[in-house]
């Protein structure tokens, strides 16, 4: 397969013509990234013109995908760069910014972890399903752009339908859900820099036909980076759920996650201890593989609620891989009851926690 590089992609964009014969001005191309046959292009388009330019975006995406050596092409819109605002105007904009996205959602809950490998996505999916089973209108947004797992865990395949110029959320297990994994091939690596990731996340919030919801569960990427900070500042987060295993190394990273959310004034709804203990299905012997009770003790030390312990069970892994979340497929099982208990605790926390705004930053 022939190699593809930025120069070739820019040349292709320069030669592209719409059905009406219109080209794309060079100044409209904000960025081009290529790696191992993957192409990502960002075009600067004013928000008011985005709907009108959508046919052009799709046509360019298809044209780039047809290039020899291209395995996948993505074209997205980004807002034109504006002059840096004066300090007072910047402070006012930052004060107004939170809550401008997903305003039709009653409570937005971020599910986070300080590190990967603790089962955060498994908890997020089963928490969302359990909340839906309790009668709430629930949405699930996969904000982990680099490692989208929702399509596999929900058992959803194929691309979402369109309603006008917006994607229609996938419906599964009583949820309205969307993930970058619903619009790209499962094995496609998202080799995007930070600004492109944030643009993609903004599109998943603004260019998806989200209905009115009682709760939106955000499955955040691990860590305490740009995505977490940006979402905390641009959304009215009702609170964060921190997922950890009992072991000390995981708890250390969980502390960082709690510290980050506190710095941006997002309430901590509580801590979930995942993989809390293991009981042999044959002999019933209990083994604390990663220790036990560490997350509960840490929650007490930090003065945040402990939402519950989820055991390490093969059926949780099996149902996740099969796309049948255990909170829906086996709600009366030990794991199903554990997730239901976590959902009940989260719902109780939401009833007593108002949405938080990010910090107001004034530059003098």
DRENFISE-319590 format. One record per residue (C-alpha): residue number from 1; residue in three letters; x, y negated, z. Coordinates in steps of 0.5 Angstrom, whole numbers, plus 500, padded with zeros to 3 digits. Layout:
! residues N
+-----+-----+-----+-----+-----+
!   n ! res !   x !   y !   z !
+-----+-----+-----+-----+-----+
! NUM ! ALA !   X !   Y !   Z !
...
+-----+-----+-----+-----+-----+
***
This chain:
! residues 364
+-----+-----+-----+-----+-----+
!   n ! res !   x !   y !   z !
+-----+-----+-----+-----+-----+
!   1 ! UNK ! 500 ! 500 ! 500 !
!   2 ! UNK ! 503 ! 493 ! 498 !
!   3 ! UNK ! 505 ! 488 ! 504 !
!   4 ! UNK ! 501 ! 482 ! 505 !
!   5 ! UNK ! 503 ! 476 ! 507 !
!   6 ! UNK ! 501 ! 469 ! 509 !
!   7 ! UNK ! 503 ! 466 ! 502 !
!   8 ! UNK ! 499 ! 471 ! 498 !
!   9 ! UNK ! 493 ! 470 ! 502 !
!  10 ! UNK ! 494 ! 462 ! 502 !
!  11 ! UNK ! 495 ! 463 ! 494 !
!  12 ! UNK ! 488 ! 467 ! 494 !
!  13 ! UNK ! 484 ! 462 ! 498 !
!  14 ! UNK ! 487 ! 456 ! 493 !
!  15 ! UNK ! 484 ! 460 ! 487 !
!  16 ! UNK ! 478 ! 462 ! 490 !
!  17 ! UNK ! 471 ! 459 ! 487 !
!  18 ! UNK ! 464 ! 460 ! 490 !
!  19 ! UNK ! 459 ! 462 ! 485 !
!  20 ! UNK ! 458 ! 455 ! 484 !
!  21 ! UNK ! 465 ! 454 ! 482 !
!  22 ! UNK ! 467 ! 450 ! 488 !
!  23 ! UNK ! 474 ! 451 ! 491 !
!  24 ! UNK ! 476 ! 450 ! 498 !
!  25 ! UNK ! 481 ! 444 ! 500 !
!  26 ! UNK ! 487 ! 446 ! 503 !
!  27 ! UNK ! 486 ! 441 ! 508 !
!  28 ! UNK ! 480 ! 446 ! 510 !
!  29 ! UNK ! 484 ! 452 ! 512 !
!  30 ! UNK ! 486 ! 451 ! 519 !
!  31 ! UNK ! 490 ! 457 ! 520 !
!  32 ! UNK ! 492 ! 464 ! 517 !
!  33 ! UNK ! 495 ! 470 ! 520 !
!  34 ! UNK ! 497 ! 477 ! 517 !
!  35 ! UNK ! 499 ! 483 ! 520 !
!  36 ! UNK ! 500 ! 490 ! 518 !
!  37 ! UNK ! 494 ! 489 ! 513 !
!  38 ! UNK ! 490 ! 485 ! 517 !
!  39 ! UNK ! 488 ! 478 ! 515 !
!  40 ! UNK ! 485 ! 472 ! 519 !
!  41 ! UNK ! 483 ! 466 ! 517 !
!  42 ! UNK ! 480 ! 460 ! 520 !
!  43 ! UNK ! 477 ! 454 ! 516 !
!  44 ! UNK ! 475 ! 447 ! 519 !
!  45 ! UNK ! 468 ! 446 ! 518 !
!  46 ! UNK ! 463 ! 441 ! 522 !
!  47 ! UNK ! 458 ! 444 ! 526 !
!  48 ! UNK ! 453 ! 441 ! 522 !
!  49 ! UNK ! 455 ! 444 ! 516 !
!  50 ! UNK ! 456 ! 451 ! 518 !
!  51 ! UNK ! 450 ! 454 ! 516 !
!  52 ! UNK ! 450 ! 451 ! 509 !
!  53 ! UNK ! 457 ! 454 ! 508 !
!  54 ! UNK ! 456 ! 461 ! 511 !
!  55 ! UNK ! 455 ! 464 ! 504 !
!  56 ! UNK ! 462 ! 461 ! 502 !
!  57 ! UNK ! 465 ! 464 ! 508 !
!  58 ! UNK ! 462 ! 471 ! 507 !
!  59 ! UNK ! 464 ! 470 ! 499 !
!  60 ! UNK ! 471 ! 468 ! 501 !
!  61 ! UNK ! 472 ! 474 ! 507 !
!  62 ! UNK ! 469 ! 479 ! 501 !
!  63 ! UNK ! 474 ! 476 ! 496 !
!  64 ! UNK ! 480 ! 477 ! 501 !
!  65 ! UNK ! 478 ! 484 ! 503 !
!  66 ! UNK ! 479 ! 486 ! 496 !
!  67 ! UNK ! 486 ! 484 ! 496 !
!  68 ! UNK ! 491 ! 489 ! 495 !
!  69 ! UNK ! 494 ! 491 ! 501 !
!  70 ! UNK ! 489 ! 488 ! 506 !
!  71 ! UNK ! 485 ! 493 ! 510 !
!  72 ! UNK ! 481 ! 488 ! 514 !
!  73 ! UNK ! 479 ! 481 ! 513 !
!  74 ! UNK ! 476 ! 476 ! 517 !
!  75 ! UNK ! 474 ! 469 ! 516 !
!  76 ! UNK ! 471 ! 464 ! 521 !
!  77 ! UNK ! 469 ! 457 ! 522 !
!  78 ! UNK ! 473 ! 452 ! 527 !
!  79 ! UNK ! 471 ! 445 ! 529 !
!  80 ! UNK ! 475 ! 440 ! 526 !
!  81 ! UNK ! 481 ! 437 ! 530 !
!  82 ! UNK ! 479 ! 431 ! 533 !
!  83 ! UNK ! 484 ! 425 ! 536 !
!  84 ! UNK ! 485 ! 426 ! 543 !
!  85 ! UNK ! 480 ! 423 ! 548 !
!  86 ! UNK ! 482 ! 417 ! 553 !
!  87 ! UNK ! 482 ! 420 ! 560 !
!  88 ! UNK ! 476 ! 417 ! 562 !
!  89 ! UNK ! 472 ! 420 ! 556 !
!  90 ! UNK ! 476 ! 427 ! 557 !
!  91 ! UNK ! 474 ! 427 ! 564 !
!  92 ! UNK ! 466 ! 426 ! 562 !
!  93 ! UNK ! 467 ! 431 ! 557 !
!  94 ! UNK ! 469 ! 436 ! 561 !
!  95 ! UNK ! 464 ! 435 ! 567 !
!  96 ! UNK ! 459 ! 435 ! 561 !
!  97 ! UNK ! 461 ! 442 ! 558 !
!  98 ! UNK ! 459 ! 447 ! 563 !
!  99 ! UNK ! 452 ! 450 ! 561 !
! 100 ! UNK ! 452 ! 448 ! 554 !
! 101 ! UNK ! 453 ! 455 ! 552 !
! 102 ! UNK ! 448 ! 461 ! 553 !
! 103 ! UNK ! 443 ! 456 ! 556 !
! 104 ! UNK ! 437 ! 461 ! 555 !
! 105 ! UNK ! 440 ! 465 ! 560 !
! 106 ! UNK ! 438 ! 465 ! 568 !
! 107 ! UNK ! 444 ! 468 ! 571 !
! 108 ! UNK ! 451 ! 469 ! 568 !
! 109 ! UNK ! 455 ! 475 ! 571 !
! 110 ! UNK ! 463 ! 476 ! 570 !
! 111 ! UNK ! 465 ! 483 ! 571 !
! 112 ! UNK ! 473 ! 482 ! 572 !
! 113 ! UNK ! 479 ! 485 ! 574 !
! 114 ! UNK ! 486 ! 483 ! 575 !
! 115 ! UNK ! 489 ! 489 ! 571 !
! 116 ! UNK ! 487 ! 494 ! 566 !
! 117 ! UNK ! 485 ! 501 ! 567 !
! 118 ! UNK ! 481 ! 500 ! 573 !
! 119 ! UNK ! 474 ! 502 ! 569 !
! 120 ! UNK ! 472 ! 495 ! 569 !
! 121 ! UNK ! 468 ! 496 ! 562 !
! 122 ! UNK ! 465 ! 502 ! 565 !
! 123 ! UNK ! 462 ! 498 ! 571 !
! 124 ! UNK ! 460 ! 493 ! 567 !
! 125 ! UNK ! 456 ! 497 ! 562 !
! 126 ! UNK ! 453 ! 501 ! 568 !
! 127 ! UNK ! 451 ! 495 ! 572 !
! 128 ! UNK ! 448 ! 492 ! 566 !
! 129 ! UNK ! 444 ! 498 ! 565 !
! 130 ! UNK ! 442 ! 499 ! 572 !
! 131 ! UNK ! 440 ! 492 ! 572 !
! 132 ! UNK ! 435 ! 493 ! 566 !
! 133 ! UNK ! 432 ! 499 ! 570 !
! 134 ! UNK ! 430 ! 494 ! 575 !
! 135 ! UNK ! 426 ! 491 ! 571 !
! 136 ! UNK ! 431 ! 485 ! 569 !
! 137 ! UNK ! 432 ! 482 ! 562 !
! 138 ! UNK ! 439 ! 483 ! 561 !
! 139 ! UNK ! 444 ! 482 ! 556 !
! 140 ! UNK ! 451 ! 485 ! 555 !
! 141 ! UNK ! 457 ! 481 ! 552 !
! 142 ! UNK ! 464 ! 484 ! 551 !
! 143 ! UNK ! 469 ! 478 ! 552 !
! 144 ! UNK ! 475 ! 483 ! 551 !
! 145 ! UNK ! 476 ! 481 ! 544 !
! 146 ! UNK ! 483 ! 485 ! 544 !
! 147 ! UNK ! 480 ! 492 ! 547 !
! 148 ! UNK ! 472 ! 492 ! 545 !
! 149 ! UNK ! 469 ! 498 ! 548 !
! 150 ! UNK ! 462 ! 497 ! 548 !
! 151 ! UNK ! 460 ! 500 ! 541 !
! 152 ! UNK ! 463 ! 506 ! 544 !
! 153 ! UNK ! 460 ! 506 ! 551 !
! 154 ! UNK ! 453 ! 504 ! 548 !
! 155 ! UNK ! 453 ! 509 ! 543 !
! 156 ! UNK ! 452 ! 504 ! 538 !
! 157 ! UNK ! 454 ! 504 ! 530 !
! 158 ! UNK ! 454 ! 499 ! 524 !
! 159 ! UNK ! 454 ! 492 ! 524 !
! 160 ! UNK ! 448 ! 487 ! 527 !
! 161 ! UNK ! 443 ! 485 ! 523 !
! 162 ! UNK ! 442 ! 477 ! 521 !
! 163 ! UNK ! 437 ! 473 ! 523 !
! 164 ! UNK ! 438 ! 467 ! 518 !
! 165 ! UNK ! 445 ! 465 ! 520 !
! 166 ! UNK ! 446 ! 468 ! 526 !
! 167 ! UNK ! 447 ! 476 ! 529 !
! 168 ! UNK ! 442 ! 479 ! 532 !
! 169 ! UNK ! 444 ! 483 ! 538 !
! 170 ! UNK ! 444 ! 490 ! 538 !
! 171 ! UNK ! 439 ! 494 ! 543 !
! 172 ! UNK ! 441 ! 500 ! 547 !
! 173 ! UNK ! 439 ! 503 ! 553 !
! 174 ! UNK ! 434 ! 497 ! 555 !
! 175 ! UNK ! 440 ! 492 ! 553 !
! 176 ! UNK ! 441 ! 486 ! 548 !
! 177 ! UNK ! 449 ! 487 ! 547 !
! 178 ! UNK ! 454 ! 484 ! 542 !
! 179 ! UNK ! 461 ! 486 ! 541 !
! 180 ! UNK ! 467 ! 484 ! 536 !
! 181 ! UNK ! 467 ! 491 ! 536 !
! 182 ! UNK ! 460 ! 491 ! 532 !
! 183 ! UNK ! 463 ! 487 ! 526 !
! 184 ! UNK ! 470 ! 490 ! 525 !
! 185 ! UNK ! 472 ! 497 ! 524 !
! 186 ! UNK ! 473 ! 501 ! 531 !
! 187 ! UNK ! 480 ! 502 ! 529 !
! 188 ! UNK ! 482 ! 495 ! 527 !
! 189 ! UNK ! 487 ! 491 ! 531 !
! 190 ! UNK ! 485 ! 484 ! 533 !
! 191 ! UNK ! 492 ! 481 ! 532 !
! 192 ! UNK ! 490 ! 474 ! 534 !
! 193 ! UNK ! 493 ! 468 ! 537 !
! 194 ! UNK ! 489 ! 465 ! 543 !
! 195 ! UNK ! 485 ! 460 ! 539 !
! 196 ! UNK ! 482 ! 465 ! 534 !
! 197 ! UNK ! 480 ! 469 ! 540 !
! 198 ! UNK ! 477 ! 463 ! 544 !
! 199 ! UNK ! 473 ! 461 ! 537 !
! 200 ! UNK ! 471 ! 468 ! 536 !
! 201 ! UNK ! 468 ! 468 ! 543 !
! 202 ! UNK ! 465 ! 462 ! 542 !
! 203 ! UNK ! 461 ! 465 ! 536 !
! 204 ! UNK ! 459 ! 471 ! 540 !
! 205 ! UNK ! 455 ! 466 ! 544 !
! 206 ! UNK ! 453 ! 461 ! 539 !
! 207 ! UNK ! 452 ! 465 ! 533 !
! 208 ! UNK ! 448 ! 470 ! 536 !
! 209 ! UNK ! 441 ! 470 ! 537 !
! 210 ! UNK ! 440 ! 471 ! 544 !
! 211 ! UNK ! 433 ! 471 ! 547 !
! 212 ! UNK ! 431 ! 469 ! 554 !
! 213 ! UNK ! 435 ! 473 ! 559 !
! 214 ! UNK ! 435 ! 474 ! 566 !
! 215 ! UNK ! 442 ! 476 ! 567 !
! 216 ! UNK ! 448 ! 476 ! 562 !
! 217 ! UNK ! 453 ! 481 ! 564 !
! 218 ! UNK ! 460 ! 479 ! 561 !
! 219 ! UNK ! 465 ! 484 ! 560 !
! 220 ! UNK ! 472 ! 480 ! 561 !
! 221 ! UNK ! 479 ! 482 ! 559 !
! 222 ! UNK ! 483 ! 484 ! 564 !
! 223 ! UNK ! 488 ! 479 ! 567 !
! 224 ! UNK ! 487 ! 471 ! 569 !
! 225 ! UNK ! 489 ! 468 ! 562 !
! 226 ! UNK ! 486 ! 463 ! 557 !
! 227 ! UNK ! 479 ! 467 ! 556 !
! 228 ! UNK ! 477 ! 467 ! 564 !
! 229 ! UNK ! 479 ! 460 ! 565 !
! 230 ! UNK ! 475 ! 458 ! 558 !
! 231 ! UNK ! 469 ! 461 ! 560 !
! 232 ! UNK ! 469 ! 459 ! 567 !
! 233 ! UNK ! 469 ! 452 ! 565 !
! 234 ! UNK ! 464 ! 452 ! 559 !
! 235 ! UNK ! 459 ! 457 ! 562 !
! 236 ! UNK ! 455 ! 456 ! 568 !
! 237 ! UNK ! 457 ! 463 ! 571 !
! 238 ! UNK ! 453 ! 465 ! 577 !
! 239 ! UNK ! 458 ! 469 ! 580 !
! 240 ! UNK ! 464 ! 474 ! 579 !
! 241 ! UNK ! 464 ! 482 ! 580 !
! 242 ! UNK ! 471 ! 484 ! 581 !
! 243 ! UNK ! 473 ! 491 ! 580 !
! 244 ! UNK ! 479 ! 495 ! 583 !
! 245 ! UNK ! 481 ! 502 ! 585 !
! 246 ! UNK ! 483 ! 503 ! 592 !
! 247 ! UNK ! 490 ! 503 ! 591 !
! 248 ! UNK ! 495 ! 497 ! 593 !
! 249 ! UNK ! 497 ! 495 ! 586 !
! 250 ! UNK ! 490 ! 495 ! 584 !
! 251 ! UNK ! 488 ! 491 ! 590 !
! 252 ! UNK ! 494 ! 486 ! 589 !
! 253 ! UNK ! 491 ! 484 ! 582 !
! 254 ! UNK ! 484 ! 484 ! 585 !
! 255 ! UNK ! 487 ! 478 ! 590 !
! 256 ! UNK ! 489 ! 474 ! 584 !
! 257 ! UNK ! 483 ! 475 ! 580 !
! 258 ! UNK ! 479 ! 473 ! 586 !
! 259 ! UNK ! 484 ! 467 ! 587 !
! 260 ! UNK ! 483 ! 465 ! 580 !
! 261 ! UNK ! 475 ! 464 ! 580 !
! 262 ! UNK ! 476 ! 461 ! 587 !
! 263 ! UNK ! 480 ! 455 ! 584 !
! 264 ! UNK ! 475 ! 454 ! 578 !
! 265 ! UNK ! 469 ! 454 ! 583 !
! 266 ! UNK ! 466 ! 461 ! 581 !
! 267 ! UNK ! 462 ! 464 ! 587 !
! 268 ! UNK ! 465 ! 472 ! 588 !
! 269 ! UNK ! 459 ! 476 ! 588 !
! 270 ! UNK ! 463 ! 482 ! 591 !
! 271 ! UNK ! 468 ! 487 ! 590 !
! 272 ! UNK ! 467 ! 494 ! 587 !
! 273 ! UNK ! 471 ! 500 ! 589 !
! 274 ! UNK ! 472 ! 504 ! 583 !
! 275 ! UNK ! 475 ! 511 ! 583 !
! 276 ! UNK ! 474 ! 511 ! 590 !
! 277 ! UNK ! 474 ! 519 ! 591 !
! 278 ! UNK ! 474 ! 525 ! 588 !
! 279 ! UNK ! 470 ! 531 ! 590 !
! 280 ! UNK ! 472 ! 538 ! 587 !
! 281 ! UNK ! 466 ! 541 ! 583 !
! 282 ! UNK ! 468 ! 548 ! 585 !
! 283 ! UNK ! 469 ! 548 ! 592 !
! 284 ! UNK ! 467 ! 541 ! 594 !
! 285 ! UNK ! 474 ! 539 ! 597 !
! 286 ! UNK ! 474 ! 531 ! 597 !
! 287 ! UNK ! 481 ! 528 ! 595 !
! 288 ! UNK ! 482 ! 521 ! 595 !
! 289 ! UNK ! 487 ! 521 ! 589 !
! 290 ! UNK ! 488 ! 513 ! 589 !
! 291 ! UNK ! 487 ! 512 ! 597 !
! 292 ! UNK ! 480 ! 510 ! 599 !
! 293 ! UNK ! 477 ! 504 ! 603 !
! 294 ! UNK ! 482 ! 499 ! 600 !
! 295 ! UNK ! 477 ! 495 ! 596 !
! 296 ! UNK ! 472 ! 495 ! 602 !
! 297 ! UNK ! 478 ! 493 ! 607 !
! 298 ! UNK ! 480 ! 487 ! 602 !
! 299 ! UNK ! 473 ! 485 ! 601 !
! 300 ! UNK ! 473 ! 484 ! 609 !
! 301 ! UNK ! 480 ! 481 ! 609 !
! 302 ! UNK ! 478 ! 476 ! 604 !
! 303 ! UNK ! 471 ! 474 ! 606 !
! 304 ! UNK ! 467 ! 477 ! 600 !
! 305 ! UNK ! 462 ! 482 ! 600 !
! 306 ! UNK ! 463 ! 489 ! 598 !
! 307 ! UNK ! 458 ! 491 ! 593 !
! 308 ! UNK ! 459 ! 499 ! 593 !
! 309 ! UNK ! 464 ! 505 ! 592 !
! 310 ! UNK ! 463 ! 509 ! 585 !
! 311 ! UNK ! 466 ! 516 ! 586 !
! 312 ! UNK ! 471 ! 519 ! 581 !
! 313 ! UNK ! 467 ! 524 ! 577 !
! 314 ! UNK ! 468 ! 527 ! 570 !
! 315 ! UNK ! 460 ! 526 ! 568 !
! 316 ! UNK ! 462 ! 518 ! 568 !
! 317 ! UNK ! 467 ! 519 ! 563 !
! 318 ! UNK ! 463 ! 524 ! 559 !
! 319 ! UNK ! 457 ! 520 ! 558 !
! 320 ! UNK ! 462 ! 514 ! 557 !
! 321 ! UNK ! 465 ! 517 ! 551 !
! 322 ! UNK ! 458 ! 520 ! 549 !
! 323 ! UNK ! 455 ! 513 ! 549 !
! 324 ! UNK ! 450 ! 515 ! 554 !
! 325 ! UNK ! 451 ! 511 ! 560 !
! 326 ! UNK ! 450 ! 515 ! 566 !
! 327 ! UNK ! 446 ! 509 ! 570 !
! 328 ! UNK ! 441 ! 511 ! 564 !
! 329 ! UNK ! 442 ! 518 ! 562 !
! 330 ! UNK ! 443 ! 521 ! 569 !
! 331 ! UNK ! 440 ! 515 ! 574 !
! 332 ! UNK ! 439 ! 520 ! 580 !
! 333 ! UNK ! 446 ! 523 ! 580 !
! 334 ! UNK ! 451 ! 521 ! 585 !
! 335 ! UNK ! 454 ! 516 ! 580 !
! 336 ! UNK ! 448 ! 514 ! 577 !
! 337 ! UNK ! 445 ! 512 ! 585 !
! 338 ! UNK ! 452 ! 509 ! 586 !
! 339 ! UNK ! 451 ! 504 ! 580 !
! 340 ! UNK ! 444 ! 503 ! 582 !
! 341 ! UNK ! 446 ! 501 ! 589 !
! 342 ! UNK ! 452 ! 496 ! 586 !
! 343 ! UNK ! 446 ! 493 ! 581 !
! 344 ! UNK ! 442 ! 492 ! 587 !
! 345 ! UNK ! 447 ! 488 ! 591 !
! 346 ! UNK ! 449 ! 484 ! 585 !
! 347 ! UNK ! 442 ! 482 ! 584 !
! 348 ! UNK ! 441 ! 480 ! 592 !
! 349 ! UNK ! 447 ! 476 ! 591 !
! 350 ! UNK ! 444 ! 472 ! 585 !
! 351 ! UNK ! 438 ! 471 ! 589 !
! 352 ! UNK ! 442 ! 467 ! 594 !
! 353 ! UNK ! 448 ! 464 ! 589 !
! 354 ! UNK ! 447 ! 458 ! 585 !
! 355 ! UNK ! 450 ! 457 ! 578 !
! 356 ! UNK ! 457 ! 454 ! 579 !
! 357 ! UNK ! 461 ! 449 ! 575 !
! 358 ! UNK ! 468 ! 449 ! 573 !
! 359 ! UNK ! 472 ! 444 ! 577 !
! 360 ! UNK ! 472 ! 436 ! 574 !
! 361 ! UNK ! 479 ! 434 ! 572 !
! 362 ! UNK ! 481 ! 427 ! 572 !
! 363 ! UNK ! 487 ! 425 ! 569 !
! 364 ! UNK ! 490 ! 418 ! 571 !
+-----+-----+-----+-----+-----+
***
